[in-house]
Amino acid sequence: MGNHLCHFEFMVSDSGKAEEFYGKVFDWEFKVDEGMPGYTMINAGKAPGGGMMNKPDTAPHYALSVYFCVDSIDDTMAKVSAAGGQVIIPKMEVSNIGWWGLFADPDGIPVGVYEPKK
């Protein structure tokens, strides 16, 4: 079976302003994630939920990213490389709930993957 969309994430210039904007536009609810300082979880009313943070200085631009759930980030990244993509961020732990990574497809489009802890 395919891998479903499981999370979206905004990197913004001012998370407070972005929360106000998206709250008014989409009626979303926001909650600071105590396990990840500077990260706000987004309740969109139905799955998938999302997150928001101020863009780190090292990030090249403001962005909306999507994450697809996978059984194994290591296996997925091997498939990415074999299929002509590029691993941008290898597997990294997310606050004791799982792991994430980022790759670019052959056109350079960034795609996130998430592996929940079992």
Residue, then its C-alpha position, 0 to 999 in steps of 0.5 A: m500500500g502507498n504512503h499517506l500524507c501525515h503532517f504539514e509544516f510551515m516555516v515562517s518569518d513570524s509564527g505569531k502573525a502566521e498563527e493569527f492569519y491561519g487561525k482567521v482564514f482556516d479556523w485552526e487551533f494552535k498549541v506550543d509543543e513543550g517537547m520541541p521549543g519554538y515549535t507550534m502544533i496545528n489542529a486543522g480539525k481533521a487529520p493530518g495535523g501540522g506544525m509551524m516554526n520560525k524559519p531557521d537562519t540555515a533554511p534557504h527560504y520560507a516554506l510549506s512542507v509536507y511529510f509522508c509516513v513511511d515504515s523505514i526512513d533508511d529504506t526510503m532514502a535508499k530508494v530515493s538515491a536509487a531513483g535519482g533523488q537526493v537526500i537533503i536531511p538524513k534520518m533525525e529523531v523527533s522528540n521521542i515520537g519518531w524520526w523525520g528526513l527530507f529529500a529532493d526529487p529529480d526536479g529538486i522539490p523537497v519532500g519530507v518523510y516521517e517514521p513513527k516509533k513503534 
